[in-house]
Amino acid sequence: MAYDGKLLARARTQLDLIRSDNQAEHQRRLSLVYARVPEIQRMDETMRRQMTELVRLTISHPADLKERLAALEKDNLDIQMRRAELLVENGWPVEYLDDIYSCPKCRDSGVYEGGVCSCLEKLYNKELTKELGTLLQHGDESFERFDLNYYDAAPVGGVSPRETMTMVLGACRKFADNFPAVSANLLFQGGTGLGKTYLSACIARVVAAKGYSVCYDSAAAALEAFEVQKFSRDPEAGEAANARVRRMLDCDLMILDDLGTEMISSISTSALYTLLNTRLVNGKKIIISTNCSDEELQKKYTPQIYSRIKGEFLRLPFVGRDIRLIRKGV
């Protein structure tokens, strides 16, 4: 995964704070125990001197090295056993004075097996997910709060809007719960005010809570970033656009809103193809929402783009009346 340097720096800052908090808590425990049981402090000081002696013996390599190391090891083990007994006798667990790490794999360093540790990656994804502010604007988006009562129960052509939206809700919940082990991408298709953005937010919240990175943008803004990246003469704007494009291509889940409302041009079409094709080839999931019908999508976009939307996405139809108008009593 390619990382945005600024977001990674922010994630490392968060990890530094976690490490600092853990070190402060460890120091608090040491002060508490040493004050209550001074013998434990003396034992720790003795064991530190033993470590220094171990290094000295290893370097000097005296003739009786083996015997002296064995004696040193026995003394050290005896002290550790007595130390553990004292901790337990005074109401603390044996490991109470051990170093504290939030991530046992990397010991809060952020580096594991020569790469970025999963703990730092989760912090990075949290920083990336902060970009979802325009999507998670209410703070209470959840599948449980999605009210199916806004959709008519009366059948329309054999199936009621409520039945259709119950199916849509179930598919969205399944996608979020099983992410990333999902086979299909999602295409939200239907008119305005039917819940497409809200359900996108519900999915984003669940997926982000699992520690995966989520990007959200309107089609117009997303495709404009590709254009700025390619053609801008302003280095700063170009760099910002480049970072934004990398996020869209590399994030675990991309949510592309309002496809079909952008200005259609050869540049935007090329950018859309790059975004779709790159993510599909790399197995990265996408959710697209659009007000366009199949026929309108086929007219607006090239056969290559339409083929990918048609073949790689599960179409979820959003039906009913505009919920915003219902709330206003219209």
C-alpha positions in Angstrom: 0.0 0.0 0.0 1.3 3.5 -0.9 1.0 5.9 2.0 0.3 9.6 2.1 3.3 11.1 3.9 1.2 13.7 5.7 -1.4 11.3 7.0 1.3 8.8 7.9 3.1 11.5 9.9 -0.1 12.2 11.8 -0.6 8.5 12.5 3.0 8.3 13.8 2.2 11.3 16.1 -0.8 9.4 17.5 1.4 6.3 18.0 3.9 8.5 19.8 1.2 9.7 22.2 0.1 6.1 22.8 3.7 5.1 23.6 4.1 8.1 25.9 0.9 7.3 27.8 2.0 3.7 28.2 5.4 4.8 29.5 3.8 7.2 31.9 1.6 4.5 33.2 4.5 2.1 33.6 6.4 4.8 35.6 3.4 5.4 37.8 3.2 1.7 38.6 7.0 1.6 39.4 6.6 4.6 41.8 3.6 3.1 43.5 5.3 -0.3 44.0 8.7 1.1 45.0 7.1 3.4 47.6 5.1 0.6 49.1 7.6 -2.2 48.9 11.2 -0.7 48.7 12.7 -4.3 48.6 11.3 -4.6 45.0 13.2 -1.5 44.0 16.4 -2.8 45.5 15.8 -6.1 43.5 15.4 -4.2 40.3 18.6 -2.3 40.9 20.4 -5.5 41.6 19.1 -7.1 38.4 20.3 -4.1 36.4 23.8 -4.5 37.9 23.6 -8.1 37.0 23.0 -7.2 33.4 26.0 -4.9 33.4 28.1 -7.7 34.9 26.8 -10.1 32.2 28.0 -7.8 29.5 31.4 -7.3 31.2 32.0 -11.0 31.6 31.0 -11.7 28.0 33.5 -9.1 26.7 36.4 -9.9 29.1 35.8 -13.7 28.7 37.6 -14.8 31.9 38.8 -18.4 32.3 36.0 -19.3 34.7 33.3 -17.6 32.5 31.0 -20.7 32.4 30.9 -21.0 36.2 30.4 -17.3 36.8 27.6 -17.0 34.2 25.9 -20.0 35.8 26.1 -18.4 39.3 24.9 -15.1 37.9 21.9 -16.8 36.2 21.0 -18.6 39.4 21.1 -15.4 41.5 19.0 -13.6 38.9 16.3 -16.3 38.8 16.2 -16.4 42.6 15.6 -12.6 42.7 12.9 -12.8 40.0 11.1 -15.5 41.9 11.2 -13.5 45.2 10.2 -10.4 43.3 7.1 -12.2 41.8 6.2 -13.4 45.3 6.3 -9.9 46.7 4.1 -8.5 44.0 1.5 -11.1 44.5 1.6 -10.9 48.3 0.9 -7.1 48.0 -2.1 -7.6 45.6 -0.5 -7.0 42.2 -0.2 -9.5 39.3 3.2 -10.9 38.5 3.5 -8.9 35.3 2.4 -5.6 36.9 5.8 -3.9 36.4 6.4 -5.3 32.9 6.8 -2.7 30.1 3.4 -1.7 28.7 2.7 -2.0 25.0 -0.6 -1.4 23.2 0.8 -3.5 20.3 2.8 -6.6 21.4 3.9 -7.3 17.8 6.0 -4.1 17.3 6.1 -2.9 20.9 4.5 0.4 19.8 7.3 1.2 17.3 5.1 1.0 14.3 7.6 -1.2 12.5 7.1 -5.0 12.1 9.1 -7.4 10.0 10.7 -4.5 8.1 7.3 -2.9 7.2 4.5 -0.8 8.6 2.9 -2.6 11.6 -0.9 -3.2 11.5 -1.3 -1.0 14.6 0.2 2.0 12.7 -1.8 1.1 9.6 -5.0 1.3 11.7 -4.0 4.7 13.0 -3.3 5.8 9.4 -6.7 4.5 8.3 -8.3 6.5 11.1 -6.6 9.6 9.8 -7.7 8.8 6.3 -11.2 8.2 7.5 -11.4 11.7 8.9 -11.7 12.8 5.3 -15.2 11.3 5.5 -16.5 14.4 7.3 -18.8 15.4 4.4 -20.3 11.9 4.4 -20.6 11.2 8.1 -22.1 14.6 8.8 -24.8 13.6 11.2 -22.7 11.4 13.4 -25.5 8.9 14.0 -25.5 7.0 10.7 -26.3 3.3 11.3 -28.3 0.5 9.8 -30.5 0.4 12.8 -31.6 4.0 12.3 -32.5 3.4 8.6 -36.3 3.8 8.7 -38.1 1.6 6.3 -41.4 3.2 7.2 -40.5 6.0 4.8 -41.1 3.5 1.9 -44.6 2.6 0.8 -45.8 -0.9 1.7 -48.3 -0.9 -1.2 -47.0 -3.0 -4.1 -45.9 -1.3 -7.3 -45.7 -3.8 -10.1 -45.9 -6.7 -7.8 -43.3 -5.6 -5.2 -43.6 -2.7 -2.8 -40.9 -0.1 -2.3 -40.6 -1.2 1.3 -39.9 -4.8 0.2 -37.3 -3.6 -2.3 -35.6 -1.3 0.2 -35.6 -4.1 2.8 -33.6 -6.2 0.3 -31.3 -3.2 -0.3 -30.7 -2.7 3.4 -29.9 -6.3 3.9 -27.4 -6.3 1.0 -25.7 -3.2 2.4 -25.5 -4.6 5.9 -24.1 -7.9 4.6 -21.4 -6.0 2.5 -20.3 -4.0 5.6 -20.3 -7.0 8.0 -18.3 -9.2 5.7 -15.9 -6.6 4.4 -13.3 -7.1 3.0 -14.4 -10.7 2.2 -17.0 -9.6 -0.3 -17.1 -10.6 -4.0 -19.1 -7.8 -5.6 -18.9 -4.0 -5.7 -22.1 -2.1 -5.2 -24.0 0.2 -7.5 -26.7 2.3 -5.8 -29.1 3.4 -8.5 -32.2 5.5 -8.1 -33.5 9.1 -7.7 -32.6 11.7 -5.2 -33.6 11.5 -1.5 -34.0 7.7 -1.4 -31.2 6.9 1.0 -28.2 6.2 -1.2 -25.8 8.6 0.6 -27.2 7.5 4.0 -26.5 3.8 3.4 -23.1 4.7 2.0 -22.4 6.4 5.3 -23.6 3.4 7.3 -21.3 1.1 5.3 -18.4 3.5 5.7 -18.8 3.7 9.4 -18.8 -0.1 9.9 -15.9 -0.6 7.6 -13.8 2.2 9.1 -14.5 0.9 12.6 -12.9 -2.4 11.6 -9.7 -0.4 10.8 -10.0 -0.3 7.0 -9.4 2.8 5.0 -12.4 4.5 3.4 -12.4 7.3 0.8 -15.5 9.2 -0.1 -16.0 11.9 -2.8 -18.4 13.1 -5.4 -17.7 11.9 -8.9 -17.2 15.6 -10.0 -14.6 16.3 -7.3 -12.8 12.9 -7.6 -12.4 13.1 -11.3 -11.3 16.8 -11.1 -8.4 15.6 -8.8 -7.2 13.4 -11.6 -7.2 16.4 -14.0 -5.4 18.6 -11.6 -2.8 15.9 -10.9 -2.1 15.6 -14.6 -2.3 19.2 -15.8 -1.8 21.6 -12.9 1.2 24.0 -13.2 1.0 24.8 -9.5 3.4 22.4 -7.7 1.5 22.6 -4.4 -1.9 22.0 -6.0 -0.4 19.2 -8.1 1.1 17.5 -5.0 -2.2 17.7 -3.1 -4.1 16.3 -6.0 -1.5 13.5 -6.4 -2.0 12.5 -2.8 -5.7 12.6 -3.2 -5.6 10.4 -6.2 -3.3 7.9 -4.5 -5.8 7.7 -1.6 -8.7 7.0 -4.0 -6.7 4.3 -5.8 -5.2 2.6 -2.7 -7.9 2.8 0.0 -9.7 -0.3 1.0 -13.1 1.1 0.1 -13.8 3.9 -2.3 -17.3 5.5 -2.3 -18.0 7.5 -5.5 -21.1 9.6 -5.1 -23.4 11.1 -7.8 -21.8 9.5 -10.8 -23.3 11.1 -13.9 -23.5 14.7 -12.5 -19.9 15.5 -13.5 -19.1 17.3 -16.7 -18.5 14.6 -19.2 -15.3 15.0 -21.2 -12.4 12.9 -22.6 -10.4 13.8 -19.5 -13.1 12.9 -17.0 -13.9 9.7 -18.9 -10.2 8.7 -18.9 -10.0 9.5 -15.2 -13.1 7.4 -14.4 -11.7 4.5 -16.4 -8.4 4.7 -14.5 -10.1 4.8 -11.1 -12.4 1.9 -11.9 -10.0 -0.3 -13.7 -7.1 0.2 -11.3 -9.2 -0.7 -8.3 -10.9 -3.6 -10.0 -7.6 -5.1 -11.2 -6.2 -4.8 -7.6 -9.3 -6.3 -6.0 -10.2 -3.0 -4.2 -13.9 -2.5 -3.6 -16.0 0.4 -4.8 -19.5 1.7 -4.1 -21.0 3.9 -6.8 -24.2 5.9 -6.4 -26.0 7.4 -9.3 -29.3 8.9 -10.3 -28.8 7.6 -13.8 -30.6 4.6 -15.3 -28.8 1.8 -17.2 -29.6 3.5 -20.5 -28.3 6.9 -19.3 -25.0 5.3 -18.0 -24.6 3.5 -21.4 -25.0 6.8 -23.3 -22.8 8.9 -21.0 -19.8 6.5 -20.8 -17.6 4.5 -23.1 -18.3 0.8 -23.6 -15.2 -0.1 -21.5 -16.6 1.8 -18.5 -20.1 0.7 -18.9 -19.0 -2.9 -19.3 -17.1 -2.7 -15.9 -20.1 -1.2 -14.2 -22.5 -3.7 -15.6 -20.3 -6.7 -15.0 -18.4 -6.0 -11.8 -21.1 -4.4 -9.6 -24.2 -5.6 -7.8 -27.0 -3.3 -8.8 -29.2 -2.2 -5.8 -32.3 -0.2 -6.9 -33.4 2.6 -4.6 -37.1 3.2 -5.0 -39.9 5.2 -3.4 -40.6 8.9 -2.7 -38.0 11.5 -1.8 -37.6 11.2 2.0 -36.7 14.9 2.3 -40.0 15.9 0.8 -41.9 13.4 3.0 -40.3 14.9 6.1 -41.5 18.3 5.0 -45.0 17.0 4.5 -44.9 17.6 0.7 
